[in-house]
Amino acid sequence: SIFIPPALCGGGEPEVSGAALLLEQAVLNQHADLCAGLLREGLEQARRPLRAAVRNVRHAIAGDQVTLEFELSGGAYATAVLRELMEVETASSHDEENGD
């Protein structure tokens, strides 16, 4: 299969054409103010993968602490991986679940 990462707002020539370009433009047009600000600041168009390969995952549990180690390819963020692995409970979500 072919995977083309989505475009981020910015100047320069698009890397896609045809239907893919029309789709990207339609999505970016929904955020026209943000894109205009990024263009004013001189941001160049870029792409960031929506998927990341997580390799060599290791973990250790000691009491109430969990330590994770893993490797990511360039451009991927560990915080994004951790967000997908964890369920975070905030004070407001806790209050809503308990009817407070």
C-alpha positions in Angstrom: 0.0 0.0 0.0 1.0 3.6 -0.5 0.9 6.0 2.4 1.1 9.8 1.8 1.3 11.8 5.0 -1.0 14.9 5.1 0.3 18.3 4.4 0.9 20.9 7.1 0.1 24.6 6.3 3.0 26.5 4.7 4.4 28.1 1.5 6.0 26.3 -1.4 4.8 23.9 -4.0 2.4 21.1 -3.0 3.8 17.6 -3.2 0.5 16.2 -4.5 -1.9 17.0 -7.3 -5.3 16.1 -8.6 -7.9 14.8 -6.1 -5.3 14.5 -3.3 -4.5 18.2 -3.7 -8.2 19.2 -3.7 -8.8 17.2 -0.6 -5.8 18.7 1.3 -6.9 22.2 0.2 -10.4 21.6 1.4 -9.2 20.5 4.9 -6.7 23.4 5.2 -9.3 25.9 4.1 -11.3 24.9 7.2 -8.4 26.5 9.2 -7.7 29.5 6.9 -6.9 31.9 9.7 -4.3 29.6 11.2 -2.8 28.9 7.8 -2.6 32.6 7.0 -0.7 33.2 10.2 1.7 30.4 9.5 2.3 31.7 6.0 3.0 35.2 7.3 5.6 33.8 9.6 7.3 32.1 6.6 6.5 28.5 7.4 7.3 26.2 4.5 4.9 23.4 3.7 5.9 20.1 5.3 4.5 16.7 6.0 4.4 14.7 9.2 3.5 11.0 9.2 0.3 10.0 11.0 1.7 6.7 11.9 4.9 5.9 13.7 6.8 2.6 14.0 7.6 1.8 17.6 10.5 -0.6 17.9 12.4 -2.4 20.6 9.8 -1.8 23.3 10.9 -2.7 26.8 9.2 -2.1 30.1 9.9 -2.5 33.8 7.4 -2.3 36.7 8.6 -1.5 40.2 5.9 -0.8 42.8 3.7 1.9 41.4 6.2 3.0 38.7 6.3 1.8 35.1 9.4 2.5 33.0 9.1 2.3 29.2 11.8 2.3 26.6 11.3 2.3 22.9 12.7 3.6 19.7 11.0 5.8 17.1 11.9 6.9 13.7 12.8 10.6 13.0 9.9 13.0 13.2 7.9 10.9 15.7 7.1 12.1 19.2 7.4 9.9 22.3 4.6 11.9 24.0 2.2 11.0 21.2 3.0 7.3 21.7 2.6 7.6 25.4 -0.8 9.4 25.0 -2.0 6.4 23.0 -0.9 3.9 25.6 -2.3 5.6 28.7 -5.7 6.6 30.0 -5.4 10.0 31.7 -8.0 11.0 34.2 -8.3 14.7 35.0 -10.1 16.2 37.9 -13.0 17.4 35.7 -13.5 13.9 34.1 -13.3 12.3 37.5 -16.0 14.7 38.8 -18.2 14.1 35.8 -18.0 10.3 36.3 -18.9 10.6 39.9 -21.8 13.0 39.3 -20.1 15.9 41.1 
